[in-house]
Amino acid sequence: MSRRNLANRADIPADVLRQRRDLYSLAIGLELFNLASGSLVSNTTFGTLMPVTLSHPEFLLYAAWVGFLYFWFRSG
């Protein structure tokens, strides 16, 4: 089974593909934050950083391993 590169399609503009990638990244990040039972520590922010606390930080580790394995197998 050969892989198709959707970026080579002429009917999908490159900026739409970037927006789709960014949307997927945001959705995955929010889902991981939700699975890890994340919450804001306080209403204060420092620059662009918001202090958060995670009740189940192991979900972030699992997601990192899944991402590593996905990209490792995909590159081979």
URTALIN-V991075 format. One record per residue. N is the residue number from 0. RES is the residue in three letters. OMEGA is omega as a letter, one per 40 degrees, with the letter a starting at -180 (none if undefined). NEAR is the number of other ideal C-beta (glycine too) atoms within 12 Angstrom. D_LAST is the distance of its C-alpha to the last C-alpha in Angstrom with 1 decimal. Layout:
N & RES & OMEGA & NEAR & D_LAST
N & RES & OMEGA & NEAR & D_LAST
//
This chain:
0 & MET & a & 3 & 14.1
1 & SER & i & 4 & 13.1
2 & ARG & i & 11 & 12.3
3 & ARG & i & 9 & 15.2
4 & ASN & a & 9 & 15.6
5 & LEU & i & 16 & 18.8
6 & ALA & i & 17 & 19.6
7 & ASN & a & 11 & 20.4
8 & ARG & a & 12 & 23.1
9 & ALA & a & 8 & 26.6
10 & ASP & i & 10 & 28.3
11 & ILE & i & 17 & 26.6
12 & PRO & a & 13 & 27.6
13 & ALA & a & 15 & 25.2
14 & ASP & i & 11 & 27.5
15 & VAL & i & 15 & 27.2
16 & LEU & i & 18 & 23.4
17 & ARG & i & 15 & 23.9
18 & GLN & i & 14 & 26.6
19 & ARG & i & 17 & 24.5
20 & ARG & i & 17 & 21.7
21 & ASP & i & 14 & 24.5
22 & LEU & i & 14 & 26.2
23 & TYR & i & 14 & 23.2
24 & SER & i & 15 & 22.8
25 & LEU & a & 14 & 26.6
26 & ALA & i & 14 & 26.6
27 & ILE & i & 21 & 23.9
28 & GLY & i & 20 & 25.8
29 & LEU & i & 14 & 29.1
30 & GLU & i & 16 & 27.9
31 & LEU & i & 26 & 26.7
32 & PHE & i & 24 & 30.0
33 & ASN & i & 19 & 31.8
34 & LEU & i & 20 & 30.1
35 & ALA & a & 23 & 30.8
36 & SER & a & 16 & 34.4
37 & GLY & i & 22 & 34.6
38 & SER & i & 16 & 37.9
39 & LEU & a & 14 & 39.5
40 & VAL & i & 14 & 41.5
41 & SER & i & 12 & 44.2
42 & ASN & a & 9 & 45.0
43 & THR & i & 10 & 44.8
44 & THR & i & 12 & 42.0
45 & PHE & a & 10 & 41.6
46 & GLY & i & 7 & 40.3
47 & THR & a & 6 & 37.1
48 & LEU & i & 11 & 36.5
49 & MET & i & 16 & 37.6
50 & PRO & a & 16 & 38.0
51 & VAL & i & 20 & 36.5
52 & THR & a & 15 & 36.5
53 & LEU & i & 20 & 34.1
54 & SER & a & 15 & 35.5
55 & HIS & a & 18 & 32.2
56 & PRO & a & 18 & 29.8
57 & GLU & i & 15 & 27.5
58 & PHE & i & 22 & 26.0
59 & LEU & i & 24 & 24.6
60 & LEU & i & 16 & 22.9
61 & TYR & a & 16 & 21.5
62 & ALA & i & 22 & 20.2
63 & ALA & i & 17 & 18.6
64 & TRP & i & 14 & 16.8
65 & VAL & i & 16 & 15.7
66 & GLY & i & 18 & 14.5
67 & PHE & a & 14 & 12.6
68 & LEU & i & 14 & 10.9
69 & TYR & a & 14 & 10.3
70 & PHE & i & 12 & 8.7
71 & TRP & i & 11 & 6.6
72 & PHE & a & 11 & 5.3
73 & ARG & a & 10 & 5.5
74 & SER & a & 9 & 3.8
75 & GLY & none & 8 & 0.0
//
